[in-house]
Amino acid sequence: MEQSDAMIGWCAGLFDGEGNVNYAQYKVKDKPWKKWNVGMEIAMIDLETIKMFHDVIGEGTIHHKENKGLGRKPQWRWRCSHQQALRVAKKLIKYSTTKRPKLLKIINHYEFKLAARTLREKDSFFK
């Protein structure tokens, strides 16, 4: 279902203010290679706002986190990662301001790496 530009803009604004983008590479214990951590998250105490964001974006999952610290309220968290993060980043990039550089990193990571891998596979096929 296609959402209106106004709703996608609202989601981009919410994500700019409350969201978090994880884009980092880390070493796997006892392995010679590194892995990528690519993900997006919003944490809020208002479930209705998180549900509305999830309904408009159409990707990711919502989880509850019980905070047992002194004076802390329980949180609702929307999360997505990897290919879902790519699809969400493509939706939000048009309207995003503060998170725009990080969203561009996610898009470039998947779009250009996949294109380079496809070219390598085609070259090896014709050799």
N, C-alpha and C positions, 0 to 999 in steps of 0.2 A: 504494500500500500504506500503510495507516494504521499509524503507529508508536505504541507505548505512551507514556503520559504520563511514565513514569519515564525513558525514553530521550530524549524531547524535553526533559525537565528536565535530564538530563545534558548534552545539547547546549547548552542555555542557560547552564549553569554553565561549560562549557568556553569558550563564546563570551564570557561576562562576563570571564573571566580572561585569555584569550589573543587575543580577537578585536579587530577594529578596524572602526568604522563611518565611512565617508566620506559626508558630507552637506554639500556646499558649492556655491556658485554662482561661476562664473569667467567672465571676459570673453574672448570669442573675438577673436584678433588681427585687426585691420582690419575688424571687423564691429560694428554698433551694438547687437547683442543679447548676452545672456549665456546660458551653458549650465549645466546642473546636473550635478554629479558625485555620483551616488548609488550607493554600493556597500558591500559587507561583505567582510572578509578575516580569515583566521586563518593565521598563519605558525608552523610548528613543525618540529623536526628528526625527529619520529617519524611516519613515513608511515602506520602502522597506525591511529593515533589520528585522523589526518585522513581516512583512508578510512572509518572507522566513523562519523565525523561526517557525511561526504558521503552514506553509505548511509542514515542515519537521516533526514537533512534532504531528500534527494532532489533537490537543486538545486545549481547552481554547477559549477565545474570545479576540478581539482587540477593544479597546475603545479610543476615542480621549478626551484629557483633555486640555482645553483652560486655559493657565496661564495668568492671567491679572496683575501680579506683574510687577514691574519696571525691564525692560531688560530681562524678562524671555520668553523663547520660548514655544510654545505649544508642548505637549507631546503625544505620542502614547503609549498605555499600553496594554500589553498582560497579561491576568490573567487566572488562573484556580484554582479550589478549590476542596476539599474533594476527591471523588473517581477519578476525573480527575487528581488531583495532585498526587495521588498514581500512576496512569499509567505513568505520565510524569516522576516522580521520578525514577520509575523502568527503564525507557529508559535512563535517564541521569546518573544514579549512576555509571555505568561502567567507564565513562570518566571524572567524576567530581572530583575536588580536594578540592577547598575551601568550596564549599557548601555540600560536601559529608556527614558530620555529621548531618546536618539538613535534608537532603534527607533521610538518614537512619532513622531518627526519624519519618518521615511521613510513610515510609514503615513499620517500626515496629508497629506504631500506628494502622494501618489498618490490616496488616497481622496477628499479634498476638492477637489483640483484637477480630477480627472476628473468629479466630480459637478457642479462649477461649469461646466465646459466643456459637459457634456451639457445643462444648463439653458440656457446661452447659445444652443446650437444649436437647441433646441426653441423658444426665444423668437424667434429669427430665422426659423424655418420658418413660424411663424404670423403673421408681420408681412406 
